[in-house]
Each structure stands twice: as structure tokens, then as C-alpha cells.
Amino acid sequence: MFPFPDRPRLWGTAVSHYQVEGGDECDWSEWERAGRARGGPCGDAVDSWQRYEEDADLARAAGANAFRFSLSWSRVEPREGKFDDRALDRYRKLVEHLVRVGLEPCVTLFHYTHPLWFHERTPWIGTASIQRFRRFAARAADVLGDLVRFWVPLNEPLVFLLAGWFDGQIPPGVADPQALPRVFDHLLAAHAAAAAAIRERSPGAVIGIAHNMMAFAPERTGSFLDALLAGFAHRCYNRSVVEAFATGRWDFLLPPTTRIRGRRDDLPASLDVFGVNFYSRLHLRCPGTARLIGDFHYRDASGSGLTDNGWEMVPDAFPALLEEAAASGLPLVVTENGLADADDRLRARFLESHVDAVRRAAVPVHGYFHWSLLDNFEWLEGFGPKFGLYAVDRTTMRRTPRASVETFRRLGAAFLETRPSS
Ligand code: FCB
């Protein structure tokens, strides 16, 4: 049951395997070797494959009671159907350590990367992908299910769909609008299949999704077309996934002509918690030059400055998105929220204002995970943006707390002491 009786609220940090572990042979590393990955090589990342105990201790020292991380499917199943017990054992050790130090593990199974064999043998366009993912989930639950209660099969399925199959910017690097309806359907089916496999093994498991939600605003106040486009983007990017899980049906349009429509009756019952990843707001102008009928960009609308990677900070947009997510009818958790801020000039204020926005939302929110515990490999932007509560020196791999860790700790203590507002 969620929230857990012994943990009415979760206060945690979030990381993902490829971004911190290092040395992971997967589709993304293959892209790097082929010179296709814009962010450059991830290499050793920040060496969390070795330093996992230290990382868990740092989260604990920052006042967390929960720890979100992901499993590397490529480490766990390097060859199709051949599972690597050493990799599973290493994840088991991490989970044991988390539990020992008082951190609730939250395990994500898919955070963008795939085993090397996957796209060749069972790509998402085919139905075999669903069973492959289910088998991976089942194996993970066999090994971790007695200690892990909170599972997130998919991180940001819509972002992956758009970047991997529409823009072709990330592996598998396909740009095929016609494939989108089927790929999206299979991703959601894989979520439901994974949830079923986990629940069979751990009947008390809590299943979540991490859905990226963005605020959208018309670039020119008073422009009918800009406003229309912003509303359209909201429906297609934010609401589609909420609706899919609430009703088992989805139907949205990707310009110019791709209609993504589908139905999975088992989807609503496959989810216990709705997780929101929230970062920023895009301003839209229509018509534009981009192929999505409009141009969209970040800008400093409030004058409070942009983050290091140019994202606008808009805590005031957060409550409405949480309220939108609550249309799922499920308890809510913030599964990611954070900013790139190497000098730590903005992080304390960001934390304060976003946690306050969570409090102001007209819906109860049962957990908050900050992205991120550590500086890490930021996909297409490489090691540039520094998202960590702890800075990492990549020559020594030394972790150093940024001053805002104190703010995180103080806000966490207050968050854990109070019950959600409604
Ligand atoms: C999210 C991703 C995460 C990280 C942050 C900054 O969309 O889930 O891996 O890159 O953005």
C-alpha cells in the first residue's frame, strides 16, 4: 500500500544507472563509439558502480529517507536470455545497503538505455519487446523483491518515444512517425507486463511511472495561435500519459499528421502511484520554422535567471501540473525535480520554491526526489550541466557537498514531519 504505513512520506534523491555508474556496455555506449552521441563519451561516469555505498551514505547524510536509482538492463542481461548474476548481486548489495542505512529503495527498470542485442533482436516496434521487458522485470523482482517495495518500470516513456523514434536523437535513432503508435503501445504494454511480473513475486509491491511534465506558455501574450499551440502541447505532452493510465486509452496528435491512438484495458490497474518529473517551461510561437509547426524555447520570463543549461525556473507552474497528474486518481510523488547550477547560486532558492509549490498544490503529494544526488552524465549535454547536491571531481571521483545540501536537509526534515496538505 502507498503511502507506506511506516513511511507516510518519501524524501529522496534520484540517479539513473548510465548517468552515474560508468563502464556500461549498452546501446548508448555503442553510439558513443560510433560518434553518434552528442554528449561525448560517458566513460567511467562518476564511478558509482564501485562507490555505491558511499553514494547511499551521502544521500542519507543529506537527510533523505528514500533513494531512486535504475538498473542497467544491459549489465543484468548482457546477452538475450543470459542473466549476469554478478550484476544482479551488485544491485542486491546496493539495495541491502540502502535498507540498512534507512533509505527506501525506489527501483526504475528502464531509464533510456538498452542491452546491445535489443534493437536488433526485439525492438520496441515488435511485440516480442514486451515479453523481453517482462522477463527482465521478473528477474529483477526475483532478486530484489523481498527488499524493494517501490518499482518504476518506465522513466519518461513519451520522452523516449520522441527522442528515440521521432527525432532519432538517441538510440535507437529512428525518425519514423509511422512507428510511433506501435512503439508507444508496446512501451505501455511492457509497463503493464512488468508490473504484473513484479506483483506476482511481491504482492505488496507499489508500481509507479515517472512522467516528464513541462509547462507550456504562449510566447506572445495576446497571440491566438501561440496560445492554441501551447494548449495543444500541454494536451499532447502532459495529459496524454495521465489519460492513458487513468482510462487505458490514449489519443493524441503529433504534428503534422501522426495520430497516436491506442487502448490497453489492463493499464489503469497496473499503476499504484503517479510520478511526475518536472523541470521547466517552454514558450511556444506559431507558426515557426521547426517541423512541429511552431518554435519552442526557454526564456527568462520572470527575470529570476536561467539555470546553467538555460532552463527557466517556474515553481509557480508546478501546482497545476501536479493537479493535472492527480487526474490519474492515484497518489502522487515527484520522481524528479532539480537544476543545473555548478556554482550553487540558485539551488537553495530553487529547492525552497519548488517544495513550497508542492505544498501549495491542491492535491496531496507523498514524496519528493531531487535530481540529482551527484553531478552526472547529462545525456546529450555530457558532463557540462551540474545537477548534483554533491559536486564530483571526475579526476579523483571525490564527492563534495554543495552548500545547498543544508537546505535540502532542512526542507526534508519539515517535509517528513508534516502530512500532505489535502
Ligand atoms: C530527465 C531525465 C534524467 C535527467 C534529467 C535532467 O528528463 O529523466 O535522466 O537527464 O532530465
Residues whose N, C-alpha, C, O or C-beta is under 5 A from the ligand:
A	BS01	FCB	S16
